Amino acid sequence: AYLDGELDSEFQNRTAWEMRYVSNSNAPNHQLEWCRTMLQNYHPDIMEWPDYKWKYALIVKMDVHYNQLQWTSKPRTYDQMISGGGEC
């Protein structure tokens, strides 16, 4: 995904400690691909935000109603997490 330009170019400047949660996901590849595609289509400007602290988390303050999840089906998926409230 990084070599295809699907990930933030800033990742190359981050330490392993800073990236520890980027690759620590239990989601299957097709769900991670869906999240990347959705974010690129919905908020393409997010890759250019200068405030790295809030770069990806700010979406829960702006666009996603942040609340306790209401799971709609099983298995639980990342698209359900985002549409259901985003609280992890």
Stockholm file with secondary structure:
# STOCKHOLM 1.0

chainA/1-88         AYLDGELDSEFQNRTAWEMRYVSNSNAPNHQLEWCRTMLQNYHPDIMEWPDYKWKYALIVKMDVHYNQLQWTSKPRTYDQMISGGGEC
#=GR chainA/1-88 SS CTTTTCSCGGGGGSCTTTTTTTSCCCSCHHHHHHHHHHHHHHCGGGGGCSCTTTTTTTHHHHTSCCBCCCCCSSSCCHHHHHHHTBCC
#=GC SS_cons        CTTTTCSCGGGGGSCTTTTTTTSCCCSCHHHHHHHHHHHHHHCGGGGGCSCTTTTTTTHHHHTSCCBCCCCCSSSCCHHHHHHHTBCC
//
